[in-house]
Amino acid sequence: MYGLFAGITTLDVAQLTSGTVEENQKVTSLDQMLAAGGPATNAAVVFSNLARACSRLLSEKHVSDRVRGANPGGSLATMLVTAIGDGPAAHLILEDLDEREVAVVDCTDYDAKIPEEKGELDLTPSLSTIMVNAQTGARTVASTNTRLPLKPEHAIASLEAMGAPQVLLVDGHNPELAKATLTFGTDSARSDDDQADMDEAEENPFGAQEYKPPYLRILDGGSWKPWLPNLLGYIDVAIISADFLPPGAKTFEDTVEFLRGFGIERVIRTDGGNVVRWSWLGKTGEAAPP
């Protein structure tokens, strides 16, 4: 079982508070958490935990096997293509993901050009500060988001070693990494039987997007981002928030219709504590969150 994930990795510093923290107010938190975070990173951690739990239930012989970097050895594999950077925060991120048995492919460009206005190359990973209201569950988040220079080609050797995954999830924060994994996954999944179809598809500008690999490609879209149209043609399932409103869209139905134009027939939308709405292969419905 192999899950491939690509996107941003942050160091999350979370505090659980008894209520809303006002401006210029200092409070003592009820609890705290320090962990690697980010949409794709969180998904990779959950996948790894669930895969190992299922493995234990099925009494597999090699439960402890896991993939490290480009080593495809284990029966279970969770690989995260991301940018980690350097420094104390980066080390904390790597330690956390190692404990969670998530193999990391670091695509940070450590030789990037130094910005003239800064005079040095800052390779500190993104830091997210999260405050969660224990009374309401509401959260307040401040984050620098993507800030590290990228070199997506760093992932090629690991992607080649692993082959096609059972599932691929990307987030919308690192479009370069998302595009690299989405397109490489399509190529690696190609068989001799459909080589002719793929060659024919490549003759038009949408050829790579028209080819469908034998695994689902999922977008954790969060809010709308202007570069997403370049990725949507490679997506099978879009998981979005209520803030995901493409140009001209005002309702969930508008968003579903917009995504359908890119061939996406499976859409799930969350809205905080409100109902989760979905549109799946022409059928629609909703479910209350737990």
RAZIVEN-V802025 format. One record per helix or strand. SS is the DSSP state (alpha for helix, beta for strand). FROM is the first residue (numbers start at 1). TO is the last residue. If there is no record, write none. Layout:
ss=SS from=FROM to=TO
ss=SS from=FROM to=TO
This chain:
ss=beta from=2 to=6
ss=beta from=10 to=17
ss=beta from=31 to=37
ss=alpha from=39 to=57
ss=beta from=68 to=68
ss=beta from=71 to=71
ss=beta from=77 to=82
ss=alpha from=88 to=99
ss=beta from=103 to=106
ss=beta from=108 to=108
ss=beta from=126 to=133
ss=beta from=139 to=143
ss=beta from=150 to=150
ss=alpha from=152 to=162
ss=beta from=167 to=171
ss=alpha from=175 to=189
ss=alpha from=195 to=201
ss=alpha from=207 to=210
ss=beta from=216 to=222
ss=alpha from=229 to=232
ss=beta from=237 to=241
ss=alpha from=252 to=260
ss=beta from=266 to=270
ss=beta from=276 to=280
ss=beta from=283 to=287
